[in-house]
Amino acid sequence: MMLDGSPADPADPDVLGLLLGHRLSAVLGAEVSADTPTRLTGGASRETWAFTAQPATGQARRLVLRRDPPGADRPDGMAREAAAIAGAHAAGVPVPLLVDSGTDPATLGAPYLITEHVEGETIARRLLREPRYAAAREGLAAELGRTLARIHTIPLEAVPDPVAADPLEQLRATYDDLGEPLPAIEIALKWLERNRPAEVAETVVHGDFRTGNLIVDPSGLRAVLDWELVHRGDPREDLGWLCVKCWRFGSPLPAGGFGTVEQLLDGYAEVAGHRPDPEAVRWWQVYGTAWWAVGCRGMAERHLSGQTPSMELAAIGRRVCEQEHDVLLELGLPADPVDTPDPAPGSDLHGRPTAAELVAAVAMFLRDDVMPATEGRLSFLARVGANTLDGVERELLLGPGLEQRHRERLAAFARDDQAGLASAIRAGVLDADDPALLAAVRAAVTDRLAVANPRYLTQPG
């Protein structure tokens, strides 16, 4: 309840600032005020806010709040993340200093943690391209290997977590729950089943160690962020996840876009005293790509189900085909040159502008007017909206021709739809190694990507 008697809404940034000041005053034992926090871009499952805390006496402190969306509390997960950050700090891993954490939604509207702000850059395209990070890039793959080796020394008891589930069973269960079978994922699951690496002792696994979750400055790595998915498991999972193609952001270098797998494993061996098997790391890379395809579809489902209405989550659903493309690349199935069908002829019923032209005009408005006039998360969402409309325009123009090709491919295998093709692969009715089947699945994924994000097809594999 606010001072004027109105209900306090923790989703309101002004209210959140007041709550932060009140909480930090209790934690630090002195009067603290907090400015209105700013919502940062990125992070589709948890909120991230930047703010400044000003003690009544002393210097201001720049801090960062991570919080579950109010009403979507996951207290066990937040407590695990806070414990992992503390354990990582003790193990010599560079992490932001933990200031406070809690799971009672009455404090800040949802389970949360507060850390010190760390100077540096997280945006991958800047880190991978700008000259000022050239020296940092040169040794970063090995440094990331050393950092992962330190993460894997965190005592298991530092991260409260039950016994790790079988990763492949967990992936299949999550995938099945979505109710949208995908032929490319069925092919990947068959490969993963046949090529499991030998087991190793479980460790603490970061779970999302990748470019974008690292703070880097011109001197090198400053901090590892986003411990939301920390768990117990195979340490090679972290190494494979860093090498998943989407985290290279167009770079040809597999270790997060910064270096080679050999450099990454060399750095790991310096600290761990042993060198992980590269083929086991590759298995986890294939696994991670399939997992992210399922993850993207799962985030879209939160929007489609009405659980979390969000344009950003809806747009992520159209990124599934990027991961299908990547997993096929990793299994040795490159895309053929794109054969784009002729645009469908328009109807004169509605006149001009056509639906495609209207969509293009709204996308232009978002890019040329909304993005320059806004900043932070709103500008980011305007870009997401414009990119999404670009895909809608391409589907309106190319969709009929692509759909015809899709039906012809399905008919060659006596299937009515993509789900039926996927089910036949799982059941063994269709051989997952059949070159004709693989070519058909490859072509379908390429066609989807030609609508969703054609530039992705040109990125190095």
ZIDA-V444095 format. One record per backbone hydrogen bond with DSSP energy under -1.0 kcal/mol. CO is the residue of the C=O (numbers start at 1). NH is the residue of the N-H. E is the energy in kcal/mol with one decimal. If there is no record, write none. Layout:
co:CO nh:NH e:E
co:CO nh:NH e:E
This chain:
co:2 nh:5 e:-1.9
co:6 nh:2 e:-3.4
co:9 nh:12 e:-2.1
co:12 nh:16 e:-2.7
co:13 nh:17 e:-2.2
co:14 nh:18 e:-1.6
co:15 nh:19 e:-2.5
co:16 nh:20 e:-2.5
co:17 nh:21 e:-2.1
co:18 nh:22 e:-2.2
co:19 nh:23 e:-2.5
co:20 nh:24 e:-2.8
co:21 nh:25 e:-1.8
co:22 nh:26 e:-1.4
co:23 nh:27 e:-2.3
co:24 nh:28 e:-2.9
co:25 nh:29 e:-1.0
co:31 nh:56 e:-2.6
co:33 nh:54 e:-3.5
co:38 nh:50 e:-2.6
co:47 nh:67 e:-2.2
co:48 nh:40 e:-3.1
co:49 nh:65 e:-3.0
co:50 nh:38 e:-2.8
co:51 nh:63 e:-2.9
co:52 nh:35 e:-2.0
co:53 nh:61 e:-2.9
co:54 nh:33 e:-2.2
co:61 nh:53 e:-3.1
co:62 nh:117 e:-2.4
co:63 nh:51 e:-2.2
co:64 nh:115 e:-2.5
co:65 nh:49 e:-2.9
co:66 nh:113 e:-2.1
co:67 nh:47 e:-3.0
co:69 nh:72 e:-2.8
co:74 nh:78 e:-2.0
co:75 nh:79 e:-2.4
co:76 nh:80 e:-2.1
co:77 nh:81 e:-2.2
co:78 nh:82 e:-2.3
co:79 nh:83 e:-2.2
co:80 nh:84 e:-2.3
co:81 nh:85 e:-2.1
co:82 nh:86 e:-2.0
co:83 nh:87 e:-2.4
co:84 nh:88 e:-2.8
co:85 nh:89 e:-2.2
co:86 nh:90 e:-1.8
co:87 nh:91 e:-1.2
co:88 nh:93 e:-2.6
co:89 nh:92 e:-1.3
co:94 nh:224 e:-2.4
co:97 nh:116 e:-2.3
co:100 nh:114 e:-3.4
co:102 nh:112 e:-2.7
co:104 nh:107 e:-2.0
co:105 nh:109 e:-1.8
co:111 nh:68 e:-2.2
co:112 nh:102 e:-2.1
co:113 nh:66 e:-2.8
co:114 nh:99 e:-3.0
co:114 nh:100 e:-1.6
co:115 nh:64 e:-2.6
co:121 nh:216 e:-2.5
co:123 nh:127 e:-2.0
co:124 nh:128 e:-2.6
co:126 nh:130 e:-2.6
co:130 nh:133 e:-1.8
co:131 nh:134 e:-2.0
co:133 nh:137 e:-2.7
co:134 nh:138 e:-1.6
co:139 nh:143 e:-1.8
co:140 nh:144 e:-2.8
co:141 nh:145 e:-1.7
co:142 nh:146 e:-2.3
co:143 nh:147 e:-2.4
co:144 nh:148 e:-2.4
co:145 nh:149 e:-2.1
co:146 nh:150 e:-1.8
co:147 nh:151 e:-2.3
co:148 nh:152 e:-2.2
co:150 nh:153 e:-1.7
co:151 nh:154 e:-1.6
co:155 nh:158 e:-1.9
co:156 nh:159 e:-1.6
co:166 nh:170 e:-2.4
co:167 nh:171 e:-2.5
co:168 nh:172 e:-2.5
co:169 nh:173 e:-2.4
co:170 nh:174 e:-2.3
co:171 nh:175 e:-2.5
co:172 nh:176 e:-2.9
co:173 nh:177 e:-2.0
co:176 nh:179 e:-1.2
co:182 nh:186 e:-2.1
co:183 nh:187 e:-2.2
co:184 nh:188 e:-2.0
co:185 nh:189 e:-2.7
co:186 nh:190 e:-2.1
co:187 nh:191 e:-2.1
co:188 nh:192 e:-2.7
co:189 nh:193 e:-2.3
co:190 nh:194 e:-1.8
co:191 nh:195 e:-1.4
co:203 nh:233 e:-2.5
co:205 nh:231 e:-2.2
co:210 nh:213 e:-2.2
co:213 nh:225 e:-3.0
co:215 nh:222 e:-3.6
co:215 nh:223 e:-1.6
co:216 nh:121 e:-3.2
co:217 nh:220 e:-1.9
co:220 nh:217 e:-2.6
co:223 nh:215 e:-2.9
co:227 nh:230 e:-1.6
co:231 nh:205 e:-3.7
co:233 nh:203 e:-2.7
co:234 nh:237 e:-1.9
co:236 nh:240 e:-2.4
co:237 nh:241 e:-2.5
co:238 nh:242 e:-1.9
co:241 nh:244 e:-1.2
co:242 nh:256 e:-1.1
co:244 nh:247 e:-1.7
co:245 nh:248 e:-2.1
co:248 nh:251 e:-1.7
co:254 nh:256 e:-2.0
co:255 nh:258 e:-1.9
co:259 nh:255 e:-2.6
co:260 nh:264 e:-2.0
co:261 nh:265 e:-2.7
co:262 nh:266 e:-2.4
co:263 nh:267 e:-2.2
co:264 nh:268 e:-2.0
co:265 nh:269 e:-2.5
co:266 nh:270 e:-1.5
co:268 nh:272 e:-3.1
co:269 nh:273 e:-2.1
co:277 nh:281 e:-2.0
co:278 nh:282 e:-2.3
co:279 nh:283 e:-2.0
co:280 nh:284 e:-1.9
co:281 nh:285 e:-1.6
co:282 nh:286 e:-2.5
co:283 nh:287 e:-2.7
co:284 nh:288 e:-2.9
co:285 nh:289 e:-2.0
co:286 nh:290 e:-2.3
co:287 nh:291 e:-3.0
co:288 nh:292 e:-2.2
co:289 nh:293 e:-1.8
co:290 nh:294 e:-2.1
co:291 nh:295 e:-2.5
co:292 nh:296 e:-2.7
co:293 nh:297 e:-1.9
co:294 nh:298 e:-2.3
co:295 nh:299 e:-2.3
co:296 nh:300 e:-2.0
co:297 nh:301 e:-1.8
co:298 nh:302 e:-1.2
co:300 nh:304 e:-2.7
co:301 nh:305 e:-2.8
co:302 nh:308 e:-2.8
co:303 nh:306 e:-1.2
co:310 nh:314 e:-2.2
co:311 nh:315 e:-2.5
co:312 nh:316 e:-1.8
co:315 nh:318 e:-1.4
co:316 nh:319 e:-2.1
co:317 nh:320 e:-1.1
co:319 nh:323 e:-1.2
co:320 nh:324 e:-2.1
co:321 nh:325 e:-2.4
co:322 nh:326 e:-2.2
co:323 nh:327 e:-2.7
co:324 nh:328 e:-1.9
co:325 nh:329 e:-2.1
co:326 nh:330 e:-2.5
co:327 nh:331 e:-1.1
co:328 nh:333 e:-2.9
co:329 nh:332 e:-1.9
co:354 nh:358 e:-2.3
co:355 nh:359 e:-2.4
co:356 nh:360 e:-2.2
co:357 nh:361 e:-1.8
co:358 nh:362 e:-2.2
co:359 nh:363 e:-2.2
co:360 nh:364 e:-2.1
co:361 nh:365 e:-2.0
co:362 nh:366 e:-2.3
co:363 nh:367 e:-2.1
co:364 nh:368 e:-3.2
co:365 nh:369 e:-2.3
co:365 nh:370 e:-1.9
co:366 nh:371 e:-2.5
co:371 nh:374 e:-1.1
co:376 nh:380 e:-2.2
co:377 nh:381 e:-2.8
co:378 nh:382 e:-2.0
co:379 nh:383 e:-1.9
co:380 nh:384 e:-2.2
co:381 nh:385 e:-2.8
co:382 nh:386 e:-2.4
co:383 nh:387 e:-2.7
co:384 nh:388 e:-2.3
co:385 nh:389 e:-2.2
co:386 nh:390 e:-1.8
co:387 nh:391 e:-1.5
co:388 nh:392 e:-1.8
co:389 nh:393 e:-2.6
co:390 nh:394 e:-2.2
co:391 nh:395 e:-2.4
co:392 nh:396 e:-2.4
co:393 nh:397 e:-1.9
co:394 nh:398 e:-3.3
co:395 nh:399 e:-2.2
co:397 nh:344 e:-3.0
co:398 nh:402 e:-2.3
co:399 nh:403 e:-2.9
co:400 nh:404 e:-1.8
co:401 nh:405 e:-1.7
co:402 nh:406 e:-2.2
co:403 nh:407 e:-2.3
co:404 nh:408 e:-1.9
co:405 nh:409 e:-2.2
co:406 nh:410 e:-2.3
co:407 nh:411 e:-2.3
co:408 nh:412 e:-1.4
co:410 nh:413 e:-1.5
co:410 nh:415 e:-2.2
co:411 nh:414 e:-1.6
co:417 nh:421 e:-1.7
co:418 nh:422 e:-2.5
co:419 nh:423 e:-2.5
co:420 nh:424 e:-1.8
co:421 nh:425 e:-1.7
co:422 nh:426 e:-2.3
co:423 nh:427 e:-2.3
co:424 nh:429 e:-1.3
co:424 nh:430 e:-1.8
co:431 nh:434 e:-1.9
co:434 nh:438 e:-2.7
co:435 nh:439 e:-2.3
co:436 nh:440 e:-1.9
co:437 nh:441 e:-2.7
co:438 nh:442 e:-2.6
co:439 nh:443 e:-2.3
co:440 nh:444 e:-2.1
co:441 nh:445 e:-2.3
co:442 nh:446 e:-2.2
co:443 nh:447 e:-2.3
co:444 nh:448 e:-2.2
co:445 nh:449 e:-2.3
co:446 nh:450 e:-1.9
co:448 nh:452 e:-2.8
co:449 nh:453 e:-2.4
co:453 nh:456 e:-1.6
co:454 nh:457 e:-1.1
co:455 nh:458 e:-1.4
co:456 nh:459 e:-1.1
